[in-house]
């Protein structure tokens, strides 16, 4: 019987380790999966393919087990409602209906015959998302965003009668600023939706409404939840026996409720969250297995889990699995299906027959490297300002061939997630492993304002963006340094967009970090408040304060107005076609650092906007950032 010999590692300084996790490998990594749906004996999902310039393909597992693409290029599933889109397809009577990325029209595709999609909505100013279908009346129902010249788009729930010579698009529900989750009851008699108005965001305050539905018209509108504008409703859904369920945070945590006999009751109460922020329409964290059993996913301490709630006994039975990142939950033939991943598992589609463990339905790619090369995240809580307790994932350096001297501590990179209303989880992120495999520690921070830790934690960022998040990044690093985990003299901070704002604020107003990377980071809050799309046009009202009433606060917290406070090396990575963060913001800060004779790098891409999408540019950006840090800290890659 053979014995595996453990090779002794080469002693190499932290930050200088050679690695097989290249930037090129990351751009060729597994696709992302989303929007799982079921219809009859078919299971559907969407696969986003980086190698096809980000084309999103609707895939299907058929009754015979065969997995197929439902359409070919140039068609691509993608909605631009709210700019961020979301789920934009539905299936009925062997017909697929989906929104095509290029023209935002709804197309239909016969799943039993012709494989060429046919447009059913005309060219025009409409965008659609969150599609459902009234099969009895041959009517599509969707969230519609109607764009108009020189004014905000109008959002409403539309009914689309398509079985006519001329397609008719009518407003079914209108009057509020935003809508989500139009849903028909199984008996086709009831209809529900959520809505909200400026200046609220969907994670601040929404309302759940119900109405009687008959022949494509509504009556007897009733407000079910959210009357006081102090709770955020998520994913209303009808059970098989026509009971209305939804997720609410009225008791601080996003738990599942049922509306029954005129009032709402929690079906299972816990200090965990069964929801995510509604950046994209159609998100799903639970489904019905029968009248009383709910398959669900929830997050606790940053880790996602799955299980089944019994609404009769108000109990939750967890299902053991190795997955820690879950989304896109739906029921399929008595099973619970979803997208699942973990720190060493790329996203895949799984199916669960409770109480059994998950089985894999579809795995698009194997891990391109040995799992032993991967750093395993440690979920940590640490004290921040005023004794606030904050969450992060700590990734220690990991490499099978190299290790540092026992007396050495690693340079550390604090990562600021975007949003800022959002969260980081412990799913596989090769962009993190890119650093840890080279001998850097990484701290992925769920600063105050992040989701997954209750409404109170989420609202800690109200009027405090640029303050609380910056404090939390500082305290995370000093905490880990006190535990002997990182070298406080070699702390780096990086982030993009909203995370880039936290980076620039931390570098401008504090001296904790010795270097930083701003990827299309926000430097001027006034520009963001006055020149953005409808969905986020009032977002800063809660994060900073109303504008222009709080104009002085905006200027006080905008790094671009205090760039003289930048006193450490920074690399700026910027697309020159960026409409969200004008390139001149980075240029101004670069010039100030150059005048101070402080090391600075300015990497620009003529063909990129707000975010980098082309593989060659992503590779160049990552390699430039690595080289910058190695120059700053005098690190040379050992061969």
Buried (B, 14 or more C-beta within 10 A) or exposed (E): EEEEEEEEEEEBBBBBBBBEBBBEBBBEBBBBBBBBBBBEEBBBBBBBBBEEEBBBBBBBBEEEEEBEBBBEEEBBBBBBBBBBBBBBBBBBEEBBBBBBBEEBBBBBBBBEEEEEBEEBBEEEEBBBBBBBBBEEBBBBBBBBBBBEEEEEBBBBBBBBBBEEEEBEBBEBBBEBBBBBBBBBBEEBEBBBBBBBBBBBBBBBBBBBBBBEBEEBEBEEEEEBBBEEEEBBBBBBBBBBEEBBBBBBBBBBBBBBBBBEEEEBEBBBBBEBBBBBBBBBBBBBBBBBBEEBBBBBBBBBEBBBBBBBBBBEEEEBEEBEBEBBBBBBBBBBEEBBBBBBBBBBBBBBBBBBBBEEEBEEBBBBEEBBBEEEBBBBBEBBBBEBBEEBEBBBBBBBBBBBBBBBEEEBBBBBBBBBBBBBBBBBBBBBBBBBBBBBBBBBBBBBBBBBBBBBBBBEBBBBBBBBBBBBBBBBBBBBBBBBBEEEBBBBEBBBBBBBBBBBBBBBBBBBBBEBBBBBBBBBBBBBBBBBBEEBBBBBBBBBBBBBBBBEEBBEBBBBBBBBBBBEBBEBBBBBBBBEEBEBBBBEBBBBBBEBBEEEEEBBBBBBBEEBBBBBBBBEBBBBBBBBBBBBBBBBBEBEBEE
